[in-house]
Amino acid sequence: MMTMAHVPVLCAAVRDALAPADGERFVDGTFGGGGYTRMLLAAARTEVFAIDRDPDAIARGRALATDYPGRLTLIEGRFSEMDRLLAAYGVTAVDGIVLDVGVSSQQLDDPERGFSFQADGPLDMRMERRGESAADIVNRADESALADILRRYGEERQARRIARAIVAARRAGPIERTSQLADIVARTLGRPRPGGRTRTHPATRTFQALRILVNDELGELERALRAAERLLRPGGRLAVVCFHSLEDRIVKSFLAERAGRLPAPSRHLPAPAAPPRAPSFSLPRKGAIRPDEREIATNPRARSARLRVAIRTSAPAWEEM
């Protein structure tokens, strides 16, 4: 099966935000297909530490490392631990960090990884290839727990109906393939009609919810933002690309808080016990950067992308204050 080549979303905007210069150090916390790493290495004589929890991504990156000898370090691990991972290399501060949150094109396009319903494969979804799989959750969780997972992580309005259908279907045998689960959801909600108003597969939110839970993606993102705050030097740049509202909400709230842009407390409430903290980030622009129509036309996966940018101040990280 031919796979779609990895196309880094909003790459020009990320380059402008990070403004790589000779001698600077960067972290690509979600190496994936290596698109942002290649951009950072080509833009200037930079050094890049590329992190990915997926061993397949690290293996693919070795060819890129040979193109830039001595400038690319590949690290298998979680981006939530980026400061600890780089400390092993004697690095305690960097000039920029890019995070492309979510699943990579390579993971989506490989049926054996089980991330997508576009082709049949094992119902897996584990980025690190260890721990509890999506099949384990689908076959063991009770109806109430399944509905909560779909509602919380997939924002699925029909969560209860889908959970009920999954529990009924697994009585005939375990649900072990992506095609099985996609068919259960499609039969429950109805398949999109040709020429209808929506082309989104009815199982999209179900697969999203399971993937996020299996890999603790939201928890990892929250921890990664705090790690980036600790690792960036004053003036260091942070660029985060998200693809759905749950991720973007976390990034938006974190940056607004750290930049001191949260709403002032009501005058009718007691004054906060602790004094306000010095902002650890400044925000160079209001709101997120979105792809234009030209990029969406050439890379449909960019449609839902949102880029948020921040600059590290000289204030201590909030957890250290």
C-alpha positions as CSV (number, residue, x, y, z in Angstrom):
1,M,0.0,0.0,0.0
2,M,1.4,3.4,-0.9
3,T,1.4,5.9,1.9
4,M,1.1,9.7,1.8
5,A,4.4,11.5,2.3
6,H,4.6,13.4,5.5
7,V,3.8,17.1,4.9
8,P,4.6,19.3,7.9
9,V,1.6,21.6,8.5
10,L,2.1,25.4,8.7
11,C,5.8,24.8,8.2
12,A,6.5,28.4,7.0
13,A,4.7,29.9,9.9
14,V,6.5,27.6,12.3
15,R,9.9,28.7,10.8
16,D,8.9,32.3,11.1
17,A,7.9,31.8,14.7
18,L,11.1,30.0,15.7
19,A,13.4,32.2,13.6
20,P,16.3,29.7,13.6
21,A,19.8,31.2,13.6
22,D,23.3,29.8,13.4
23,G,24.5,28.2,16.6
24,E,21.0,27.9,18.2
25,R,19.6,24.7,19.7
26,F,16.1,23.5,19.1
27,V,13.8,20.6,20.2
28,D,11.4,18.9,17.9
29,G,9.3,17.2,20.6
30,T,7.2,15.2,18.1
31,F,9.6,14.1,15.4
32,G,7.2,12.0,13.4
33,G,8.1,12.2,9.8
34,G,10.9,14.7,10.5
35,G,9.4,17.7,8.6
36,Y,10.0,20.4,11.2
37,T,13.4,19.0,12.1
38,R,14.5,19.1,8.5
39,M,13.3,22.7,8.2
40,L,15.2,23.7,11.3
41,L,18.4,22.1,10.1
42,A,18.1,23.6,6.6
43,A,17.2,27.1,7.7
44,A,20.5,27.8,9.6
45,R,23.4,26.0,11.1
46,T,21.3,24.8,14.1
47,E,21.5,21.8,16.4
48,V,18.2,19.8,16.8
49,F,17.2,17.3,19.5
50,A,14.4,15.3,18.0
51,I,12.2,13.3,20.4
52,D,9.5,10.7,19.6
53,R,7.9,8.0,21.7
54,D,7.4,5.8,18.6
55,P,10.5,3.7,17.9
56,D,9.5,3.4,14.2
57,A,9.8,7.2,13.9
58,I,13.3,7.2,15.5
59,A,14.4,4.5,13.1
60,R,13.2,6.4,10.1
61,G,15.1,9.5,11.3
62,R,18.5,7.9,11.1
63,A,18.8,8.7,7.4
64,L,18.1,12.4,8.1
65,A,20.8,12.3,10.8
66,T,23.4,11.2,8.2
67,D,22.5,14.3,6.1
68,Y,23.4,16.6,8.9
69,P,26.3,15.0,10.8
70,G,26.8,16.2,14.3
71,R,23.7,18.4,14.2
72,L,20.8,16.0,14.8
73,T,20.3,13.9,18.0
74,L,17.4,11.4,17.9
75,I,15.9,10.5,21.3
76,E,13.3,7.8,21.9
77,G,11.1,9.1,24.7
78,R,8.2,11.2,25.7
79,F,8.2,14.9,25.0
80,S,6.7,15.5,28.4
81,E,10.2,14.6,29.7
82,M,12.2,16.7,27.3
83,D,14.1,18.6,30.0
84,R,15.2,15.3,31.6
85,L,16.0,13.7,28.3
86,L,18.2,16.6,27.2
87,A,19.9,16.8,30.6
88,A,21.4,13.4,29.8
89,Y,23.3,15.2,26.9
90,G,24.4,18.1,29.2
91,V,21.8,20.5,27.7
92,T,19.8,22.6,30.2
93,A,18.4,25.3,27.9
94,V,17.4,25.7,24.3
95,D,16.4,28.5,21.9
96,G,13.2,27.0,20.5
97,I,10.7,24.1,20.8
98,V,8.2,22.9,18.3
99,L,5.4,20.5,19.1
100,D,3.1,18.9,16.5
101,V,0.5,17.3,18.7
102,G,-1.4,14.2,17.7
103,V,-0.8,11.3,15.4
104,S,1.7,11.4,12.5
105,S,0.9,10.7,8.8
106,Q,3.1,7.6,9.0
107,Q,1.1,6.2,11.9
108,L,-2.2,7.0,10.2
109,D,-1.1,5.4,6.9
110,D,0.2,2.2,8.3
111,P,-2.7,-0.2,8.7
112,E,-0.7,-2.4,11.1
113,R,-0.5,0.4,13.6
114,G,-4.3,0.5,13.9
115,F,-4.8,4.2,14.1
116,S,-7.1,4.6,11.2
117,F,-10.3,3.0,9.8
118,Q,-9.3,3.8,6.2
119,A,-7.7,0.3,5.9
120,D,-8.2,-2.8,8.0
121,G,-5.6,-3.6,10.6
122,P,-5.3,-4.6,14.3
123,L,-7.1,-2.4,16.7
124,D,-3.9,-1.2,18.4
125,M,-3.1,2.6,18.4
126,R,-0.2,2.4,20.8
127,M,2.5,4.9,19.9
128,E,5.1,3.1,22.0
129,R,4.0,-0.4,21.0
130,R,3.6,-1.4,24.7
131,G,0.8,-1.1,27.3
132,E,-2.9,-1.3,26.9
133,S,-4.2,-1.3,23.3
134,A,-7.4,0.1,21.9
135,A,-8.7,-3.4,21.5
136,D,-8.1,-4.1,25.2
137,I,-10.2,-1.0,26.1
138,V,-13.0,-1.8,23.7
139,N,-13.3,-5.4,24.9
140,R,-12.9,-4.9,28.6
141,A,-14.5,-1.5,29.6
142,D,-18.2,-1.6,30.6
143,E,-20.8,0.4,28.7
144,S,-20.7,3.3,31.1
145,A,-17.0,3.6,31.0
146,L,-16.9,3.3,27.2
147,A,-19.5,6.1,26.8
148,D,-17.5,8.3,29.1
149,I,-14.3,7.7,27.1
150,L,-16.1,8.6,23.8
151,R,-17.8,11.7,25.3
152,R,-14.7,13.0,27.1
153,Y,-12.0,12.4,24.5
154,G,-14.0,12.3,21.3
155,E,-16.7,14.9,22.1
156,E,-19.0,12.3,20.7
157,R,-22.7,13.2,21.2
158,Q,-23.9,9.7,20.5
159,A,-21.4,8.1,23.0
160,R,-24.1,6.1,24.8
161,R,-25.5,4.6,21.6
162,I,-22.1,3.6,20.4
163,A,-21.0,2.2,23.7
164,R,-24.2,0.1,23.8
165,A,-23.6,-1.2,20.3
166,I,-19.9,-2.1,21.1
167,V,-21.0,-4.1,24.2
168,A,-23.7,-5.9,22.2
169,A,-21.3,-6.7,19.3
170,R,-18.5,-8.1,21.5
171,R,-20.9,-10.8,22.9
172,A,-20.4,-12.6,19.6
173,G,-16.6,-12.4,19.9
174,P,-13.8,-9.9,20.6
175,I,-13.4,-6.8,18.5
176,E,-9.9,-6.9,17.3
177,R,-9.8,-5.2,13.9
178,T,-10.2,-1.5,13.0
179,S,-12.7,-2.5,10.3
180,Q,-14.9,-4.3,12.9
181,L,-15.1,-1.2,15.1
182,A,-15.6,1.2,12.3
183,D,-18.5,-1.0,11.0
184,I,-20.1,-1.1,14.4
185,V,-20.1,2.6,14.7
186,A,-21.3,3.1,11.1
187,R,-24.2,0.7,11.5
188,T,-25.2,2.5,14.7
189,L,-25.0,6.1,13.4
190,G,-25.6,5.5,9.7
191,R,-23.0,5.9,7.0
192,P,-22.5,9.3,5.3
193,R,-24.5,9.5,2.1
194,P,-22.7,10.2,-1.2
195,G,-23.1,13.9,-2.0
196,G,-24.3,14.6,1.6
197,R,-23.4,17.6,3.6
198,T,-20.7,15.8,5.6
199,R,-17.9,13.5,4.4
200,T,-16.7,12.7,7.9
201,H,-16.8,9.0,8.7
202,P,-19.1,8.4,11.7
203,A,-16.3,6.5,13.5
204,T,-13.9,9.5,13.4
205,R,-14.6,10.7,17.0
206,T,-14.6,7.1,18.3
207,F,-11.1,6.4,17.0
208,Q,-9.9,9.8,18.2
209,A,-11.2,9.1,21.7
210,L,-9.5,5.7,21.9
211,R,-6.2,7.0,20.5
212,I,-6.1,9.9,23.0
213,L,-6.8,7.6,25.9
214,V,-4.4,4.8,24.9
215,N,-1.5,7.3,24.7
216,D,-2.6,9.7,27.4
217,E,-2.2,12.4,24.9
218,L,-3.8,15.2,26.8
219,G,-1.9,14.5,30.0
220,E,1.3,14.3,28.0
221,L,0.6,17.7,26.4
222,E,0.0,19.3,29.7
223,R,3.2,18.0,31.1
224,A,5.1,18.9,27.9
225,L,4.1,22.5,28.1
226,R,5.4,22.7,31.7
227,A,8.7,21.0,30.5
228,A,9.0,23.5,27.7
229,E,8.6,26.3,30.2
230,R,11.5,24.9,32.2
231,L,13.8,24.2,29.2
232,L,13.4,27.4,27.1
233,R,16.0,30.1,27.8
234,P,14.8,33.8,28.1
235,G,13.8,34.8,24.6
236,G,13.3,31.2,23.5
237,R,10.4,30.5,21.2
238,L,7.6,27.9,21.5
239,A,5.5,26.8,18.6
240,V,2.6,24.3,19.1
241,V,0.5,22.9,16.3
242,C,-2.8,21.2,17.4
243,F,-5.5,19.5,15.3
244,H,-8.6,19.4,17.5
245,S,-10.3,21.5,20.1
246,L,-9.3,19.4,23.2
247,E,-5.6,19.9,22.5
248,D,-5.9,23.5,21.4
249,R,-7.9,24.4,24.5
250,I,-5.1,23.1,26.7
251,V,-2.4,25.1,24.9
252,K,-4.5,28.2,24.8
253,S,-5.3,28.1,28.5
254,F,-1.7,27.3,29.5
255,L,-0.3,30.2,27.5
256,A,-2.9,32.7,28.5
257,E,-2.3,31.8,32.2
258,R,1.5,32.0,31.9
259,A,1.3,35.3,30.0
260,G,-1.0,36.8,32.7
261,R,-3.9,37.1,30.3
262,L,-6.5,35.3,32.4
263,P,-9.6,37.3,33.4
264,A,-9.3,39.3,36.6
265,P,-11.1,37.8,39.6
266,S,-14.5,39.3,40.4
267,R,-14.5,42.2,42.9
268,H,-17.3,40.4,44.7
269,L,-15.0,37.4,45.5
270,P,-12.3,37.4,48.2
271,A,-8.8,38.6,47.1
272,P,-6.5,35.7,46.1
273,A,-4.2,34.6,49.0
274,A,-1.0,34.6,46.8
275,P,0.3,37.5,44.9
276,P,0.2,37.3,41.0
277,R,3.1,35.5,39.5
278,A,5.4,37.1,36.9
279,P,4.5,36.0,33.4
280,S,6.8,33.3,32.1
281,F,5.7,33.7,28.5
282,S,4.7,36.6,26.3
283,L,2.4,36.2,23.3
284,P,3.5,37.9,20.1
285,R,0.0,37.7,18.5
286,K,-3.6,37.3,19.6
287,G,-5.2,34.0,18.6
288,A,-4.0,31.0,16.6
289,I,-2.5,30.9,13.1
290,R,-4.4,28.8,10.6
291,P,-3.5,27.4,7.2
292,D,-4.6,29.2,4.2
293,E,-6.7,27.7,1.4
294,R,-3.7,26.9,-0.7
295,E,-2.1,24.8,2.0
296,I,-5.4,23.0,2.7
297,A,-5.8,22.2,-1.0
298,T,-2.3,20.6,-1.2
299,N,-2.5,19.0,2.3
300,P,-6.1,18.2,3.4
301,R,-4.9,17.1,6.8
302,A,-4.0,20.7,7.5
303,R,-7.6,21.8,7.5
304,S,-8.1,21.7,11.3
305,A,-4.6,22.8,12.3
306,R,-4.0,25.6,14.7
307,L,-0.6,27.1,15.6
308,R,0.0,29.0,18.8
309,V,3.3,30.8,19.5
310,A,4.9,32.1,22.7
311,I,8.2,33.7,23.7
312,R,9.8,32.8,27.0
313,T,10.4,35.7,29.4
314,S,13.2,35.8,32.1
315,A,10.7,35.0,34.9
316,P,11.2,31.6,36.6
317,A,9.0,28.7,35.6
318,W,5.9,28.8,37.7
319,E,6.5,25.4,39.2
320,E,9.9,26.8,40.5
321,M,8.4,29.9,42.0
